[in-house]
Amino acid sequence: MLKGKTVILGVTGSIAAYKIANLASMLVKLHCDVHVIMTRNAMNFIHPITFETLTNNRCLVDTFDRNFQYNVEHVALAKKADLVLVAPATANVIAKLTYGLADDMLTTTVLACTCKKIVAPAMNTRMYQNKIVQDNLRKLEMNDFEVIAPATGMLACQDVGEGKLPDAEVLLDYVLKEIAHEKDMEGMNVLVTAGPTQEAVDPVRYITNHSTGKMGYAVARACMLRGAKVTLVTGQTSVGKPPFVEVIQIESAREMFEAVCSRYEQQQLIIKAAAVADYRPQFVSEEKVKKSGEKLVLELERTDDILKFLGEHKKRGQFLCGFSMETENMLENSRGKLHKKNLDMIIANNLKEDGAGFGTDTNVVTIITEKKEIPLSIMSKEDAANCILDEIMVEIRGKQNGYC
Ligand SMILES: Cc1cc2nc3c(=O)[nH]c(=O)nc-3n(C[C@H](O)[C@H](O)[C@H](O)COP(=O)(O)O)c2cc1C
């Protein structure tokens, strides 16, 4: 995911420095070239050898160390970097960065960086809330630094409040958002639906399906990583919410319909990966339905057909992609749905195929448009999402250039 990318991690003298070992390891596993620069004081909290072992690169501390690979290491590294993340950032280093001080290897290198710069402050709540620190952070933002808000919780000094360094997973998300993918969807508004709907029978029970939302969430995340502004309308799932995405939580098909209807007009791309119930109980009992007799008959009525609505109300330049899950005649049924609902693309998957369907981490899909039919082999849902988006972008560019 980060092959060919170079990240500088700046580690400063905070108790939270240990968390960066985990982050460095995660980045290396994604094939990123990671260079750690520590302040002298950071070495009181974690040893450079930890980072050197994890990253396979020399951990830099001293600007005047003459055993460098390059003559002017801080400049060479600054030129090479795709992103620099100072985490944890002490109040001291934040102040130095604010005023352009360059009295150690870290601050000198950051000053020479023209790439994306992020700082993640970590300190005691009283220090963090100090007006001087807050002013400095604002000034950094004005000078194109992104500041990651610290988490709230119990701090190392046992105080409870804001100032905690967010977990390595959260820091990783910030890095991925910037450099994990080419930003070919920059500025696009994208609406994704995902997960199952729940149709109430009574206050205790509902009718649903086996959708876990994994495919839709993978699509939403991939759109975000490609630079799109993403709204995710989702049914109940246990999948972690994708970061930097607006998440609208719904329960029923009716709620999903309303959430989509109130947002679809502003979208350039709509991808409907949700498994929406086709029918719901006609009457929802206000009280729990009690056991009586051998049989219980539920009268069902049709829900709103969201995809059909979107196809009928498609805006100029809007691209509409649906998903179809079939157990028989997959291609034929999916093509029928493409035409009937005025879609630009449909992603067909066969529930009975190994590695496809609900709950799995993989999928086997066929991308269908008016003119194309592209069967993809088994792959992770993340990779499938990106293949689908690649094809969507080809189609959108083609329509914009008028040759599709
Ligand atoms: C145990 C301990 C924990 C510390 N944790 C923090 C911290 O989380 N944030 C902070 O700004 N300073 C913290 N400090 C104070 C910094 O280490 C001190 O300001 C130091 O000068 C920072 O140096 P540096 O910014 O060059 O790394 C801590 C100090 C000690 C002794």
The ligand as an SDF file (V2000), in Angstrom:
LIG
                    3D

 31 33  0  0  0  0  0  0  0  0999 V2000
    8.3420   11.4210   32.5440 C   0  0  0  0  0  0  0  0  0  0  0  0
    8.2090   12.6230   31.6410 C   0  0  0  0  0  0  0  0  0  0  0  0
    7.1850   12.6650   30.7230 C   0  0  0  0  0  0  0  0  0  0  0  0
    7.0550   13.7790   29.8880 C   0  0  0  0  0  0  0  0  0  0  0  0
    6.0180   13.7900   28.9870 N   0  0  0  0  0  0  0  0  0  0  0  0
    5.8590   14.9060   28.2290 C   0  0  0  0  0  0  0  0  0  0  0  0
    4.7830   14.9570   27.2990 C   0  0  0  0  0  0  0  0  0  0  0  0
    3.9920   14.0080   27.1500 O   0  0  0  0  0  0  0  0  0  0  0  0
    4.6290   16.0940   26.5630 N   0  0  0  0  0  0  0  0  0  0  0  0
    5.4800   17.1600   26.6920 C   0  0  0  0  0  0  0  0  0  0  0  0
    5.2710   18.1580   25.9940 O   0  0  0  0  0  0  0  0  0  0  0  0
    6.5100   17.1110   27.5420 N   0  0  0  0  0  0  0  0  0  0  0  0
    6.7210   16.0150   28.3040 C   0  0  0  0  0  0  0  0  0  0  0  0
    7.7700   15.9670   29.1850 N   0  0  0  0  0  0  0  0  0  0  0  0
    8.6820   17.1110   29.2430 C   0  0  0  0  0  0  0  0  0  0  0  0
    9.6480   17.0780   28.0670 C   0  0  0  0  0  0  0  0  0  0  0  0
   10.3880   15.8660   28.0710 O   0  0  0  0  0  0  0  0  0  0  0  0
   10.5920   18.2730   28.1570 C   0  0  0  0  0  0  0  0  0  0  0  0
    9.8380   19.4600   27.9210 O   0  0  0  0  0  0  0  0  0  0  0  0
   11.7100   18.1850   27.1700 C   0  0  0  0  0  0  0  0  0  0  0  0
   12.4860   19.3460   27.2500 O   0  0  0  0  0  0  0  0  0  0  0  0
   11.2200   18.0020   25.7400 C   0  0  0  0  0  0  0  0  0  0  0  0
   12.3210   17.8590   24.8660 O   0  0  0  0  0  0  0  0  0  0  0  0
   12.1200   17.6820   23.2970 P   0  0  0  0  0  0  0  0  0  0  0  0
   10.9810   18.5220   22.9310 O   0  0  0  0  0  0  0  0  0  0  0  0
   13.3970   18.1990   22.6890 O   0  0  0  0  0  0  0  0  0  0  0  0
   11.9480   16.2630   23.0480 O   0  0  0  0  0  0  0  0  0  0  0  0
    7.9600   14.8630   30.0010 C   0  0  0  0  0  0  0  0  0  0  0  0
    8.9840   14.7740   30.9060 C   0  0  0  0  0  0  0  0  0  0  0  0
    9.1060   13.6860   31.7240 C   0  0  0  0  0  0  0  0  0  0  0  0
   10.2480   13.6470   32.7180 C   0  0  0  0  0  0  0  0  0  0  0  0
  1  2  1  0
  2  3  1  0
  2 30  2  0
  3  4  2  0
  4  5  1  0
  4 28  1  0
  5  6  2  0
  6  7  1  0
  6 13  1  0
  7  8  2  0
  7  9  1  0
  9 10  1  0
 10 11  2  0
 10 12  1  0
 12 13  2  0
 13 14  1  0
 14 15  1  0
 14 28  1  0
 15 16  1  0
 16 17  1  0
 16 18  1  0
 18 19  1  0
 18 20  1  0
 20 21  1  0
 20 22  1  0
 22 23  1  0
 23 24  1  0
 24 25  2  0
 24 26  1  0
 24 27  1  0
 28 29  2  0
 29 30  1  0
 30 31  1  0
M  END
$$$$
